[in-house]
Amino acid sequence: MIVRACLTGFSATQTSRNHYAVVSLNGLSDNGLSYGRQYAGDPVPAWTGQQAVIFETTTTDSVENILTEDLVNGSNILTVTVPGNELAGATDKILANWFEIEYERDMRARNGEFRFKFDQEDDTIAVGDTVGYDVRGFTSQFIQVWKLGQSRLTNLELRRVTPADESASWSVRFPLISDGPSDVLVFSDQYVFQPFLMVPDTVQVDLRNYPGAEYLLIAYDGFYADTSIHILDSLRRISFHNSVLTIPVSEVYEQFSGGLQTPFAIRNFLKYAYDNWSVRPTHCCIVGDASGYCGLSVRLYFRAGMGHHPGYRRRAHLLPYAAGTRHICRQSPAL
């Protein structure tokens, strides 16, 4: 681990006086990270006037106080301390120009994954250059390498390694050709994928514990608040003696397909209601936005937009002895 800093004296000291400062990283200092005389007769070089000085960790000594392990995942703090002494005085002022940290990054997986940026700010890598990587620390040999948003790498070399200073693990070697910035993820089957999207549970009606209704009205969410749906609900409540349940199709998806938009959720819901509700449904009206073409004689593909529930022609296995009819309404009043 090498820490570098460039500091410039600000206060114009007298020739008999001297700047003195100490640089530390996360509260740790090291050889070479202090500069200036501390007392009269100190053999180190003097630091006087408005002179710029480079601080740099010296690695000639056998003992290093700052190691790579001292870096933390998140914010690391560099500190310049001007303690003041008999030479510097109590009003010594120093300006910070820049800081630099050089360390060996451990290409080792943790919790089954390793992620890094390739060719982001590396001036030594030109377009077309090939760079080899070796990532170890995996507990499984089933390892994948992806350039996120671009492609999966297949030219991998897997091997079992047993370094002298760490436990045995699986390692993967692979080349990367520089063709622009890439976000690279290396992971094994132990890696727990982060969810792409987390949506709060918005269940309004517990369909698995609902007492039942003779007439079911399932509407596409975009039409659920439409006046025509409310009118249809009111009319059916008169015809079916208030035994009507009107729900958005998202409720069915949420409770019978884990949120996936699939027609099988509607099928599973209808079957569950027919088999388990104390009041069995006898009629079901599904309202959605549908257009497309007839494929097979038993199937009609609806528009596959987000939230539009897919539809099927009547099929015997969807609900036994159920008759199906499709009505086309170009405007909501026609419903």
matplotlib code that plots the C-alpha trace (Angstrom):
import matplotlib.pyplot as plt

x = [0.0, 1.5, -0.1, 1.1, 0.3, 1.4, 1.3, 2.4, 3.5, 1.2, 2.5, 5.8, 8.0, 11.3, 14.5, 14.8, 11.3, 10.0, 6.7, 5.8, 2.9, 1.7, -0.5, -2.7, -5.3, -8.2, -6.2, -3.0, 0.3, 3.4, 7.1, 7.5, 4.2, 5.6, 7.8, 9.7, 11.9, 10.5, 13.3, 16.5, 19.2, 16.8, 18.8, 15.8, 15.4, 13.9, 10.5, 10.3, 8.4, 5.8, 7.4, 5.6, 6.6, 5.7, 4.8, 5.1, 5.0, 8.5, 8.5, 12.2, 11.5, 10.3, 7.3, 4.4, 1.8, -0.8, -2.0, -4.5, -6.8, -7.0, -9.1, -12.8, -15.7, -17.1, -15.6, -11.9, -10.6, -7.3, -6.1, -3.4, -2.3, -0.3, 0.6, 2.8, 6.1, 9.0, 10.1, 6.7, 5.0, 1.3, 0.0, 1.6, -0.6, -0.3, -2.4, -3.3, -2.7, -3.6, -3.7, -3.1, -3.5, -1.8, -2.7, -3.1, -6.7, -7.6, -9.3, -11.1, -14.8, -16.9, -20.3, -20.0, -19.5, -16.9, -17.7, -15.4, -15.2, -13.2, -11.5, -13.2, -10.3, -7.2, -5.0, -2.7, -5.5, -6.1, -8.9, -8.2, -5.9, -6.5, -6.3, -6.3, -8.0, -7.8, -10.6, -10.4, -12.3, -15.3, -16.7, -18.3, -16.9, -20.2, -19.0, -20.3, -18.8, -21.0, -20.3, -23.5, -25.9, -23.7, -22.8, -21.8, -18.2, -17.6, -13.8, -13.2, -10.5, -11.7, -9.3, -8.9, -6.2, -4.6, -2.4, 0.0, -1.6, -5.3, -7.8, -8.4, -11.1, -12.2, -10.6, -11.6, -9.3, -10.7, -9.5, -11.2, -10.8, -11.0, -13.9, -15.2, -16.2, -17.7, -19.3, -18.1, -19.8, -18.2, -20.4, -21.1, -24.3, -23.9, -24.4, -27.8, -29.2, -30.6, -34.3, -34.7, -37.7, -39.5, -43.2, -45.2, -48.0, -51.2, -53.7, -57.2, -59.2, -58.1, -59.3, -58.3, -60.5, -63.3, -66.8, -67.8, -69.9, -72.0, -70.8, -67.1, -66.0, -62.3, -61.1, -57.8, -56.3, -56.4, -60.2, -61.0, -62.0, -63.9, -67.6, -68.7, -67.3, -69.2, -72.4, -71.9, -71.2, -74.4, -76.5, -75.1, -75.8, -79.5, -79.5, -77.5, -79.0, -75.8, -73.7, -71.0, -67.2, -65.4, -61.6, -58.7, -56.7, -53.6, -55.2, -55.5, -51.9, -50.7, -52.4, -52.3, -49.1, -46.7, -47.3, -46.5, -48.9, -50.1, -53.5, -52.9, -53.4, -57.0, -57.5, -56.2, -58.2, -61.5, -60.8, -59.9, -63.1, -65.2, -63.7, -63.4, -65.7, -68.9, -70.8, -69.5, -69.2, -71.5, -70.6, -67.3, -66.8, -63.2, -62.8, -59.6, -58.0, -57.6, -56.5, -54.5, -54.9, -56.3, -53.6, -54.7, -58.4, -58.6, -56.5, -56.7, -53.6, -54.3, -52.0, -49.1, -48.8, -48.0, -51.1, -53.3, -54.5, -54.0, -57.1, -57.9, -60.9, -63.0, -61.1, -62.5, -59.7, -60.0, -63.2, -65.4, -68.7, -68.1, -69.4, -67.5, -68.5, -66.4, -68.0, -66.0, -66.6, -64.9, -66.0, -66.8, -70.5, -70.9, -69.8]
y = [0.0, 3.3, 6.7, 9.9, 13.5, 16.9, 19.6, 23.2, 25.5, 28.6, 30.6, 32.4, 31.1, 32.6, 30.8, 29.6, 28.1, 25.0, 23.5, 20.1, 17.9, 14.2, 12.4, 9.5, 7.2, 6.1, 7.1, 5.3, 6.9, 5.2, 5.7, 8.6, 10.3, 13.0, 15.8, 18.7, 19.2, 18.5, 20.1, 22.0, 19.9, 17.4, 15.8, 15.6, 18.2, 21.5, 22.6, 26.4, 29.1, 28.3, 25.2, 22.1, 18.8, 15.2, 12.8, 9.1, 5.8, 4.2, 0.5, -0.1, -0.9, -4.4, -3.1, -1.5, 0.3, 0.8, -2.4, -3.0, -4.5, -1.1, 0.2, 0.0, -0.6, 2.9, 6.2, 6.2, 9.3, 11.0, 13.4, 16.1, 17.0, 20.1, 19.5, 22.5, 22.5, 24.7, 25.2, 25.4, 27.5, 27.4, 29.2, 27.1, 26.8, 24.2, 23.7, 20.3, 19.9, 16.3, 12.8, 9.4, 5.8, 2.8, -0.7, -4.2, -5.1, -8.6, -10.4, -12.7, -13.5, -12.8, -14.4, -16.1, -13.0, -10.4, -7.3, -4.7, -1.9, -2.7, 0.0, 2.8, 5.2, 3.2, 5.2, 2.2, 0.2, 1.1, -0.1, -3.6, -4.5, -7.9, -8.1, -11.3, -11.7, -14.5, -14.4, -17.0, -17.6, -19.5, -22.5, -23.9, -24.7, -23.5, -20.0, -17.4, -14.2, -11.4, -8.0, -6.5, -5.3, -6.7, -10.4, -13.5, -14.7, -18.3, -18.5, -19.5, -21.6, -23.1, -24.7, -25.6, -23.6, -24.0, -20.9, -21.1, -18.2, -19.0, -21.9, -23.9, -22.5, -22.5, -20.0, -18.7, -17.2, -15.2, -12.5, -9.2, -7.2, -3.5, -2.2, 0.4, 0.6, -2.5, -3.5, -7.1, -9.5, -12.9, -15.2, -18.8, -20.7, -19.6, -15.9, -14.6, -12.4, -9.0, -8.4, -6.3, -4.6, -4.6, -3.7, -3.4, -5.9, -4.2, -7.1, -5.6, -8.7, -12.1, -14.3, -17.5, -16.8, -15.0, -16.3, -16.4, -14.7, -16.0, -13.4, -12.4, -9.3, -9.2, -6.0, -4.8, -2.3, 0.6, 0.1, -0.8, 2.8, 3.4, 4.4, 1.6, -1.0, 0.5, 0.5, -3.1, -4.0, -2.3, -4.0, -7.4, -6.9, -6.5, -9.6, -11.8, -10.4, -8.6, -11.7, -10.0, -9.6, -7.0, -7.0, -5.8, -8.5, -7.5, -9.0, -12.4, -12.2, -11.2, -14.1, -16.9, -16.5, -14.6, -11.4, -12.9, -11.8, -15.1, -16.4, -19.4, -17.2, -16.5, -20.2, -21.2, -18.5, -19.7, -23.3, -22.4, -20.3, -23.1, -25.8, -23.9, -20.9, -21.5, -19.6, -21.0, -18.6, -19.4, -16.5, -14.7, -11.5, -10.6, -7.0, -6.1, -4.4, -7.1, -7.1, -9.4, -12.3, -15.8, -18.4, -21.9, -22.6, -22.7, -19.6, -15.9, -13.8, -10.6, -7.6, -8.3, -4.9, -4.5, -5.0, -6.3, -9.7, -12.4, -14.2, -17.7, -19.0, -21.4, -24.6, -27.5, -27.8, -24.1, -24.7, -27.8, -27.2, -23.4, -21.7, -18.7, -15.7, -12.7, -9.3, -6.6, -3.0, -0.2, 2.3, 2.0, 2.8, -0.3, -2.4]
z = [0.0, -1.1, 0.0, -1.8, -1.1, -2.4, 0.2, -0.1, 2.7, 3.1, 5.9, 5.0, 7.7, 8.8, 7.9, 11.5, 11.4, 9.7, 8.4, 9.8, 8.8, 9.1, 6.5, 7.7, 6.1, 8.2, 11.3, 10.3, 9.3, 7.9, 7.0, 4.7, 5.5, 7.7, 6.6, 8.3, 11.3, 14.7, 16.8, 16.4, 15.1, 13.5, 10.6, 8.2, 5.4, 6.3, 4.9, 4.8, 2.9, 0.3, -0.9, -2.4, -0.9, -1.9, 0.8, -0.1, 1.8, 1.9, 1.5, 2.3, 5.9, 6.8, 8.8, 7.0, 9.2, 6.4, 4.6, 1.8, 4.4, 6.1, 3.2, 4.0, 1.6, 1.4, 2.6, 3.4, 5.2, 4.4, 7.1, 7.2, 10.7, 11.5, 15.2, 15.6, 17.5, 18.6, 15.0, 13.2, 15.8, 16.7, 13.5, 10.8, 7.7, 4.9, 1.7, 0.2, -3.5, -4.2, -2.8, -4.4, -3.1, -4.8, -3.8, -5.1, -5.6, -4.4, -7.3, -5.0, -4.9, -1.8, -1.2, -4.6, -6.8, -7.9, -9.8, -11.4, -13.9, -17.0, -19.1, -17.3, -16.5, -17.4, -19.7, -20.2, -22.0, -25.7, -27.9, -29.1, -26.2, -24.5, -20.7, -18.8, -15.4, -12.8, -10.1, -7.3, -4.1, -5.5, -3.6, -6.8, -10.3, -11.9, -12.7, -15.2, -16.5, -17.9, -19.4, -18.0, -20.6, -23.4, -23.5, -21.6, -21.9, -22.8, -23.2, -19.5, -17.9, -14.6, -12.2, -8.5, -6.7, -3.3, -2.6, 0.4, 2.2, 1.8, 1.6, -1.5, -4.0, -7.6, -9.9, -13.3, -16.0, -18.9, -21.4, -22.0, -25.2, -24.8, -26.9, -24.5, -20.8, -19.4, -16.0, -15.4, -13.1, -12.2, -10.1, -9.2, -8.4, -4.7, -5.8, -4.6, -7.4, -6.3, -7.3, -10.4, -8.9, -5.6, -5.6, -2.4, -1.9, -3.0, -2.4, -1.9, -1.8, -0.4, -3.3, -1.6, 1.5, -0.2, 0.6, -3.1, -5.8, -8.7, -11.1, -11.6, -13.4, -14.1, -15.7, -17.1, -14.5, -17.0, -17.4, -13.8, -12.9, -16.1, -15.7, -18.0, -15.6, -12.7, -14.7, -15.7, -12.1, -10.9, -13.6, -12.7, -9.0, -9.9, -12.0, -9.6, -6.3, -5.3, -5.7, -7.8, -7.4, -9.5, -9.4, -11.4, -13.2, -11.3, -8.2, -10.0, -11.2, -7.7, -6.0, -8.5, -10.6, -8.3, -10.2, -13.6, -16.4, -17.7, -18.7, -16.5, -13.5, -14.6, -15.2, -11.8, -10.1, -11.7, -10.9, -7.3, -6.9, -8.4, -6.2, -2.9, -2.5, -0.6, -3.4, -6.7, -9.7, -12.5, -14.8, -15.5, -17.6, -18.5, -19.8, -21.6, -24.6, -27.2, -30.9, -33.0, -35.3, -35.1, -34.9, -34.2, -34.3, -30.5, -29.6, -30.1, -29.2, -27.5, -27.6, -25.2, -23.7, -20.0, -18.0, -20.9, -19.9, -22.6, -23.7, -25.1, -26.9, -24.9, -24.1, -22.2, -19.7, -18.5, -16.7, -17.1, -18.9, -19.2, -22.3, -23.6, -25.7, -26.9, -27.5, -29.3, -28.0, -29.8, -27.1, -23.4, -23.8, -26.0, -23.0]

ax = plt.figure().add_subplot(projection="3d")
ax.plot(x, y, z, "-o")
ax.set_aspect("equal")
plt.show()
